[in-house]
């Protein structure tokens, strides 16, 4: 007579899917040449100043994603937009070490109105900054994008 042996399936760890994410940001400038930045809270980059932006959604053009993020975060409607910077944010450069982003930054024509905190769970406040008096608390990627913007350079490795 044969003996039946129960075989336990091997436990395997769930594999993490690594993916490159696309983000967009926008340099909205006022009539004084200042850029709009928000103080992030409760999300990646909390405590850092950042221009309006976020993730590109599936089936969304870059410029449409940037306009959507601006309106969702600030309530502003903007005019003409142009790409000004592309940044590689590799694993280890962000607050989440496994994250890898390619972020495309636009300029956006400010048509008027004051920015409002539309997502208070993500942003503490919006403030206008001149390029020679920027806040200290910014991510390396944001600093790199501002350098590109200031130097009129789209990409630098």
Rosetta blueprint (number, residue, H / E / L):
1 X L
2 X L
3 X L
4 X L
5 X L
6 X L
7 X L
8 X L
9 X L
10 X L
11 X L
12 X L
13 X L
14 X L
15 X L
16 X L
17 X L
18 X L
19 X L
20 X L
21 X E
22 X E
23 X E
24 X E
25 X E
26 X E
27 X E
28 X E
29 X E
30 X L
31 X L
32 X L
33 X L
34 X L
35 X E
36 X E
37 X E
38 X E
39 X E
40 X E
41 X L
42 X L
43 X L
44 X L
45 X L
46 X L
47 X L
48 X L
49 X E
50 X E
51 X L
52 X E
53 X E
54 X E
55 X E
56 X L
57 X L
58 X L
59 X L
60 X L
61 X L
62 X H
63 X H
64 X H
65 X H
66 X H
67 X H
68 X H
69 X H
70 X H
71 X H
72 X H
73 X H
74 X H
75 X L
76 X L
77 X L
78 X E
79 X E
80 X E
81 X E
82 X E
83 X E
84 X E
85 X E
86 X E
87 X E
88 X E
89 X E
90 X L
91 X L
92 X L
93 X L
94 X L
95 X L
96 X L
97 X L
98 X L
99 X L
100 X L
101 X E
102 X E
103 X E
104 X E
105 X E
106 X E
107 X E
108 X E
109 X E
110 X E
111 X L
112 X L
113 X L
114 X L
115 X L
116 X L
117 X L
118 X L
119 X L
120 X L
121 X L
122 X L
123 X E
124 X E
125 X E
126 X E
127 X E
128 X E
129 X E
130 X L
131 X L
132 X L
133 X L
134 X L
135 X L
136 X L
137 X L
138 X L
139 X L
140 X H
141 X H
142 X H
143 X H
144 X H
145 X H
146 X H
147 X H
148 X H
149 X H
150 X H
151 X H
152 X L
153 X L
154 X L
155 X L
156 X L
157 X L
